[in-house]
Amino acid sequence: MSDKTANIGVVGLAVMGSNLARNLASREGNTVAVYNRSHDKTEHLVSTHPEAGFISTSTYEEFAASLSQPRTAIIMVKAGRGTDAVIEELVKVFEPGDIIVDGGNALFTDTIRREKAVRETGINFVGMGVSGGEEGALLGPSIMPGGSDESWVTLGPILKSIAAIAEGEPCVTHIGHDGAGHFVKMVHNGIEYADMQLIAEAYDLIRRGTNKSPAEIADVFAEWNGGELESYLIEITAEVLRQVDADTNKPLVDIILDQAGAKGTGAWTVQTALDLGVPVSGIAEATFARSLSSHAEQRAVSRDLPGPAQALTVDDADSFIEDVRLALFASKIVAYSQGFDEIRAGASAYGWNIDLGAVSKIWRGGCIIRAQFLNRIADAYRDAVELPVLLTAPYFVEALGRAQDAWRRIVSISAAAGLPAPAFSSSLAYYDGLRAERLPAALIQGQRDFFGAHTYKRIDKEGTFHTLWSGDRTEIEAEDTH
Ligand SMILES: NC(=O)c1ccc[n+]([C@@H]2O[C@H](COP(=O)([O-])OP(=O)(O)OC[C@H]3O[C@@H](n4cnc5c(N)ncnc54)[C@H](OP(=O)(O)O)[C@@H]3O)[C@@H](O)[C@H]2O)c1
């Protein structure tokens, strides 16, 4: 081991950890100690990147000894048991006041558990969401750290130096205590699922409606990227659609198997939303659409189910494409509004003080959902910190007003033509549900009272009531049982 001292260390040197370590090492003033369970990975990284000046270590003791105090280590290992195993080892060799950061994709409830356990040793534990994939880790990710205020004092300057920069501001902020960072990263991924599904539905409708080739549709997306939809995901969609398969000379998108994978963060976002009672229907539809796509056997036996007689027919391709663009924009507003709703509900349930405007700003660079549009979200929360529903902010009201006719046309056209557009249509249903003066939830309350004596409230007087359905059907005052 070298006798140099490192101010930060990285444990876990697969693609994310080694890129993050290189990013850290490239910033003025940093010396980075590195450790990986299988030492050959450490040796490989150190030998292929001599310019980084890494301190190579082969045991946790050596790793701890190479760090100046307070010791700060970022763990980038396979989330789950791997993270627990590394924490267990680091706690043995670290001291009170040191900082252990988990930069993997941990479930926020695991982070809450780990923070509590590690805190008892006097060591700080920070759960940190990192977005941007391998390129982001190397060049500048969007970083969502939780953990204590004390850890942020040490970590803040380091993280600001490696984060992406958007409009002059580093894409990192102290999100809140314990699991807040991983919670926000989870919702980021959920929104990413919705955004990707919406883009996929837009592509599918344009292709079927206009018979344009993938390369021609790539031009449509490239053009959209110059307007209000400007974002990384729209940009890469054009790239993917333009790609030609070298073996077959066909568009790559036609050669890729149409079964979408998932690593679980979309499902976590939906499961957590269900627990919190937050309707994130766009994210849920996007997650379910991936599951449906991967059920090859069910799809095979269902292929001959009856569909509509008429296929999609479009008279004016340009105005159809503009309708699709507006439907995409409106549905995207819904997805983000639902995601921020979940963060607000999570903050309230777990006691985090999360600045929603700051969250939208750190997503403007480095991460997968980076987009111009996030500035509008930041404006909305700047003007009304307690905004109950993001899509009621003036900018979004104007955009939805402009888009809604097209949105309705696209949802009805796709339903009539038998084309699945689950995220477009559920986003519209959510929007109309929010707008409704009265919802049929009143009937549901009546049904619940009928079969389970679950009681109901009335619109005209205070109190809780039950109808004696199996008796004389008079109404009595009752205890609220929900
Ligand atoms: N890939 C992405 O785009 C992305 C984006 C954001 C966040 N993340 C998160 O970042 C983390 C790292 O991702 P990755 O793709 O670079 O790597 P990964 O494939 O998720 O994990 C491999 C790394 O984990 C280590 N590891 C696994 N179990 C271990 C254990 N029990 N003890 C010690 N080390 C253990 C491996 O060490 P060995 O070499 O010894 O096997 C290796 O360094 C993950 O939590 C991932 O979810 C990934």
The ligand as an ORCA input file, in Angstrom:
! r2SCAN-3c Opt
* xyz 0 1
  N     -25.553      0.503    -13.858
  C     -26.210      1.651    -13.768
  O     -26.541      2.331    -14.757
  C     -26.550      2.198    -12.412
  C     -27.070      3.484    -12.291
  C     -27.309      3.989    -11.023
  C     -27.063      3.218     -9.913
  N     -26.577      1.950    -10.056
  C     -26.307      1.173     -8.842
  O     -24.919      1.242     -8.554
  C     -24.498      0.037     -7.901
  C     -23.340     -0.552     -8.671
  O     -23.772     -0.881     -9.987
  P     -22.817     -1.617    -11.037
  O     -23.657     -1.853    -12.243
  O     -21.551     -0.872    -11.154
  O     -22.414     -2.982    -10.295
  P     -23.269     -4.300     -9.948
  O     -23.169     -5.236    -11.084
  O     -24.619     -3.922     -9.448
  O     -22.430     -4.907     -8.701
  C     -21.145     -5.444     -8.856
  C     -20.236     -4.962     -7.757
  O     -20.783     -5.334     -6.469
  C     -19.751     -6.038     -5.746
  N     -20.358     -6.975     -4.786
  C     -21.452     -7.749     -4.984
  N     -21.713     -8.449     -3.868
  C     -20.759     -8.109     -2.945
  C     -20.512     -8.489     -1.613
  N     -21.293     -9.389     -0.972
  N     -19.454     -7.924     -0.985
  C     -18.681     -7.023     -1.609
  N     -18.878     -6.624     -2.874
  C     -19.917     -7.153     -3.537
  C     -18.970     -6.749     -6.832
  O     -17.734     -7.183     -6.349
  P     -16.948     -8.387     -7.098
  O     -16.225     -7.734     -8.242
  O     -16.050     -8.920     -6.078
  O     -17.971     -9.367     -7.562
  C     -18.863     -5.614     -7.835
  O     -17.911     -4.658     -7.471
  C     -25.728     -0.866     -7.856
  O     -26.350     -0.737     -6.615
  C     -26.614     -0.313     -8.942
  O     -27.983     -0.590     -8.718
  C     -26.299      1.441    -11.275
*
